[in-house]
Amino acid sequence: MKFPGGFNMQAMMKQAQQMQEKMQKEMEELRVDASAGGGVVTVQMKGNHEILSLKIDPEAVKDGDVEMLQDMIMAAANEANRKVDEAIKGKIGGMLPPGMGGLFG
């Protein structure tokens, strides 16, 4: 359907679908690493927020401080989530027309 001025709704919808498919593929391929406690806990996460690996230094377990270990795991997972969100914002902003990238913070 064409509108005055050459605006083509079907072409725009097709382009939006292609952008969405490209973004999904990029998020599937994206990997981020985050750590807490000076590297005691390390998390690797995919762009869809799926945790791929969680590594804990065996020395952290010897102390028996379960609460501190739990806090470090949460901190590393939250940092990985923030990194994924930043990457998504950057990719979305790069796909938008000039001047519209600021819409996402």
Beta strands, then each sheet from edge to edge (+ up, - down):
strand 1: 2-3
strand 2: 7-8
strand 3: 31-36
strand 4: 41-46
strand 5: 51-56
sheet 1: 1+ 2-
sheet 2: 3+ 4- 5+
end
